[in-house]
Structure formats: C-alpha cells, structure tokens
Amino acid sequence: MVDMRFLLAAICAAGLAGLGGCKSSKEEQPLAAPRLRRLNVVLVTLDTLRADRLGCYGYKKIETPNLDRFAAEGALFENATAQTPLTPPSHASMFTGQYPNVHKIRNTGGFVLQSSSTTMAEILQEQGWDTAAFIGASVLKKLFGFNQGFAVYDDQMPKPDDRMTREYPERSAAQVVDRALAWLDTQSGKPFFLWVHVFDPHAPYEPPAPFRQKYAGRPYDGEVAYMDRELGRLFAGIDRKSPPDQTLIAVLSDHGESLGEHGEHTHGVFLYESTIRIAFLLKGPGVPVGLRLTEQARTIDLLPTVLNLLGGRASREVQGSSLVPAFAGKPVSTEHSYAETLYPKMNMGWTELRSMRTNRWKYIRAPRPELYDLARDSAERANVVAQFPDEVKKLEDQLRKVAAAGGGVSEKVETSLADKKTLDELRSLGYLSGHAGREFDLTGEGIDPKDRVGILKLIHVAVGSESGLPPARRIELLRQGVAEDPTNPSLYYHLGGELEKVGRYPEAVKLYQSALSKGVVSGRLYSRIADLYLREGKKDEAIIHYEKAAQFNPSDYESQSNLATAYLEQGRVADAERIFRWIIAAGEEYAPAYNGLGLVSIQRRDLPTAKVNFERAVHLDPDLVEAHLNLGLIYRMTGDIPRARSSFQAFLAKAARSQYGHIIPQVREELAALQ
Ligand SMILES: [Zn+2]
C-alpha cells in the first residue's frame, strides 16, 4: 500500500538509472517433422468432466446435445484414461505425449513446463499454423509454461476477491467461448490451432440459470449441461469459419471428479476411475463417423494421433501411440496406462500414488496396494490384490518400467520455479538470488491416503463448497483435523483462512508458525505470516517472511510485489526495482509491478518513465486505485490538468474508505484546487 506522504516525499528524491528490459527468449528447436496436412486443429479440454455424466457416454439424466451430436459425427473412446487427476500435469501429457514423470509437471502449482519440452502448439506453429489458446482458470496461466507455441495466450482471469481463501480464479465457459469466437473471426487463410479450456465442472458447482433450476440438487450436472450449451456456440462458430472437411477437433476431459466415491469429494488424492476415466472424442478428416472404440485411449495418445491424422509422426520422445490404426480395426499399443498423483504427498503430507491400468485391471501402488478387476467391478469396490499375485507382479513390472523413464519408483522430485533458461537469465542479470525449489522424496511409503478419508470428509464438511457451517464450528472441526493429522499442510491453510476471515489474526500467525515448527514448510505459509505482519505494521518481520516466501515460490507475484513495496518504503530502491522487474521479466503483466516501477522512477526523478509505468498499470487493471492516484499526481505536476482531474476522479470513485480513508480528503482537496 502506498502512503500519500511517502509518494510526495519520493517525488523530491533524486537519481535516474538506465532501465534495461529482459524477456526470456525461447531457444528455437529444430522439429524434424514432415510437412503436415494443413487442416485447422481445435483442442477443447473440459476440466473435471466425468465421462459418465455425458449423454453420449450413457448418462440418462442430463441433456448434453452438443457433445452427443459431436460424438455421433466422430469417434468416441469408451475406455479413455488420464495419466493423473490433476489439471496442469494432465494437460502437459496431452500437449507433449509424455507421462508426468517425464514432462516433469507433477502437481498443480510449483511446476513449470520447461522450454526444452516440445508441445503440439510448437510443432504446429513451427509449420506455419496460427496458434491461440483461451484458458478458463488460473492454474494454466502462462507462468506455468503452457503458452509455448501459442502466438495468442488469453489467460486473463478476474482478480480473486479474497487472497487468504483463494482457490483458483476462473472465468465462465461463456466468457472463454466469446473470446475464442472473437479470435476466430480475425482468422483468414492460414491454418489455425485453437485450444479452448473450460473450467465450469470444477468445484464450486454453481450453474447459472436455467441450469441451476433444471438440475436442482445436482449442481455438478447443471455445470456440465451449461458447459455443453456453450460448447454448442463454439462448435457453430468453428463450423462457420472452417468447413468440417478442413477441421480436426479433439475434445477431452483432463480428469474426472469423485463426487463422494471412495471418500473423495473432488479430485487429486486418488487414482480411481471416478477421476482417471475421461471423455475422449475426435472428429474430422480421417476420423470415422459414429464409431465407438473400446481400445484404451490415454491422454498421451492425443499428440501422436493428431500428428498421424495430419500425415505426420511423433518424435521418439513421445510415449503415447497413435490411435488411428484402431479406426480400421488394427491393434494399437495402448494396453497399459500409467497414472500418478503427487497431490497426497505435496498437499496433504501423505504418500504419493502410482497406478497401472489395462481395460481389465487396475493396480494401485500404495502402502497397502490395490488391485481391481475392472471388467467385473468397474466401481472398484473389491480389492483383489491377494487373489491375483501374478497380475500384481505383471502390472508392478510395467509400472516400474514407466517409472524408470522418469527416475524410478523411488524418486526425488524438485519443484520447478520457472523455466530453467529464464531462471538462468534472471540470475545473470542479478534479478534473482537464493531461490530454492522444494524437494520431495517419493518412496511409496508413509501414510496411505485411503486411511485418511476421515480427514477428506472433515475438510469437505468444514470448507467444501456446500458447507453451510458457521465459522466457529468450521474452526473447531479444522482444529480437530490438525490434531489428528498434524503434518497436513492443507489443514493449516484451511484453518488459517477461517481464522483470518473472522479477524482472529494473532491466532492465525500462531497457527502458521506452529506448522513451520512441525516441519510443514511452504511459500504459502511464509506469505500468510508476512501479510499478517504487514497488517500489524511490523515491516521488518514482514520483509523476512516475504523473502522466505519468494525463495520457495517466486511466482507468488502478490507476495513479491508486497516485499518490493516494503523495500521501497524502507528506502531500498534497488532491491525493490529488482523484484518489480523480475515479475515483469518472468512474463507476468502484473499491474502492481508496473505501479511499483512507477514509484521507483519517481524516486529517481524520472517522471516520463514513471508516467509510462503508471499508465501501464491502470491499463492492465483499472481497479488499481493507487495507480490512478499516482498518475493524477504526475499529470498535475506536468501540467496536464484535465488528465489529472480524471485520474483523481477515478481514484475517488473506486477507493475503499476502509483502506484509503486517510487519503481521500486530501485527494478531494487536490481535485477541488484543479477546478
Ligand atoms: Zn482439471
């Protein structure tokens, strides 16, 4: 937060530095692919969609006419599986054709797709395709590296209204489809690759009218039906732009949703069919009409299949296989599907899970291993691991083979904070020092997640999207959870969030510190402590904790920006500038960072640069009231009275009294003096 007195004092300071920009430039990789058939390619990913909630997959209690028609006009894979129940790793598998232990995106957050990976978008862009992506949730923002190969990467999300309880900022399918259709309208001639990601079936389930009423009591189904309606608009728009014989479209879910099965409510902890089975539809030249296939189809098979349909071939790095031979009844080598989740390990302090699935069996490697006969028990109710030791051995052997490609069943995993190349560049420019990824030891041993379904239930009851409990009861439940499972990071986040919501800040700080003392360490804990210290005016303590948060998680731009602002207020201008520049250099168009750079420029008496930065900040985020105020002051100083007036008016229109009560009267006076 910027104090008016501080700003006015800063304007009287001296100095000017040359400011060099830094953009990470991607190393061009030669892609030795043959020239591809110039079809338009569209990938639609449906987040958190259970295949068995679509009409075309046999669900009778829903209307999904658009996807049903799509399936009737193309091919539907009845046994399609994801390689992980987590959004970013699953998308990375679709784009690279690799298992998560090979492409190295292992969880939601904390991992960045490296520029050394080759994605579908890069392959097509390299061969002259125009590429664009429209993203439905912040978990796939460009800072995670999914933008490689995309000329347009539209990932601007609404701001989270509440930092302490934020989950994932998202935007509706209607918004995503509108943006994609607008982009399609600008296309003329060149073949295009369009990726549309819709997030609506992800919790919280809040379908808009009329779906809310129509699916009363079944809000998840309501979200799916709503999504289908929006996809209808998308498909119609694609049809208008690109005739069917010129258009290849793939529709896949990234994973499913448990909806209470096996004691899980959402997804991420387990590897059961509820979350691993996905919808997988294809349509276009080379794809038979109305074909339903029973061969296992995996997310890693998408890239080789698309390349095959375009007349190309996947490189050796790709682990998936083309599904095209199956269209002619020929065998495909997709019999074994590996899946993993590190979410229980990294988010809950339990053991990671790995599995190997065939159409007949699923083997789950856990502290207490599981085997299910999917042919007879598709709901995975009876663990038959003791009855079929030969099957277990065969599947364990297969699992070891896949695991070996990534580092083995016992494996050390380090979170990746940014693209390695970007990190090196930033380090060489002095923008970065002392950053340390977190290391996780995957041993397959520890707390078995299935022994902790009580904790999953407790979290669901306390803070699930349908929880109607009063805050005091939520806090009581979560305290009980922390006592039962004291090394579970997510319990501390939930409990701390509840305490903060009701203003019990000292208790929250104490809780976060107790987590650190129990060995639960994360950037998020440090940033929460730092925010709370800042709120109390304890700047030195805040700085120490922000520095720790930044070390663990440099892509937490909000903490970084708060740290830089605190530096600035202590006169550490160079330190502040280094961080603001890092945020922008890392690829994030983050309005507070431009506002901060404006303040740095003012410290250096470089008003033209300050003006440019404040203008950029206001352009990126018209709600950033501080930037309006700063801009108003600059305009006034440079004699641009009309603009000064409108900036002060913008500030006064949006500034919250609770936050800016002490400044508002001064700004009113400034404005009056300008009339
Ligand atoms: Zn997802």
Boltz pocket constraint, residues with backbone or C-beta under 6 A from the ligand:
constraints:
  - pocket:
      binder: B
      contacts: [[A, 47], [A, 48], [A, 85], [A, 86], [A, 87], [A, 88], [A, 254], [A, 255]]
      max_distance: 6.0
